[in-house]
């Protein structure tokens, strides 16, 4: 049984992730934005996006 390999980087507030030498994905916490064949393409895409900040959750209204 092999151990999964994870490569993860951050650029401009986005996660740039590759699992088991698969495609590089540009993601936010809850959304996958794009997939690329190379790390350089994924980093260039993440750098071209506006800076990302997760929004604070509002408390539920009573």
C-alpha positions in Angstrom: 0.0 0.0 0.0 1.5 3.4 -1.0 1.2 6.6 1.0 -0.4 9.5 -0.8 1.9 12.4 -1.6 0.7 15.9 -1.2 2.4 19.0 -2.6 0.8 22.2 -1.4 1.7 25.9 -1.9 0.0 29.2 -1.2 -0.2 32.1 -3.7 -2.2 35.3 -3.3 -4.4 33.6 -0.7 -5.2 30.5 -2.9 -4.0 26.9 -2.4 -2.1 25.4 -5.2 -2.2 21.6 -4.6 -1.1 18.4 -6.3 -1.8 14.9 -5.0 0.2 11.8 -6.2 1.9 13.8 -9.0 -1.5 14.5 -10.5 -2.7 17.7 -12.0 -2.0 21.0 -10.1 -5.2 22.5 -8.8 -5.9 26.1 -7.7 -8.4 26.1 -4.9 -10.1 28.2 -2.1 -11.3 26.6 1.1 -14.6 25.5 -0.5 -14.1 25.7 -4.3 -11.7 24.3 -6.9 -11.1 27.0 -9.5 -8.9 25.3 -12.1 -6.5 22.4 -12.9 -3.2 22.6 -14.8 -0.6 20.1 -16.0 2.4 22.0 -14.5 3.1 23.8 -11.2 4.3 26.9 -13.1 0.9 27.3 -15.0 -1.0 26.9 -11.7 1.1 29.5 -9.9 0.8 31.9 -12.8 -3.0 31.5 -12.8 -3.1 32.0 -9.0 -0.9 35.1 -9.3 -3.2 36.6 -11.9 -6.3 36.3 -9.6 -7.2 39.1 -7.2 -6.1 38.5 -3.6 -8.4 36.1 -1.7 -9.6 36.4 1.9 -12.1 34.1 3.4 -15.2 35.9 4.5 -16.1 35.8 8.2 -19.3 33.9 8.8 -22.1 36.0 10.2 -23.9 34.8 13.3 -27.4 33.4 12.7 -30.2 35.8 13.2 -32.6 35.1 16.0 
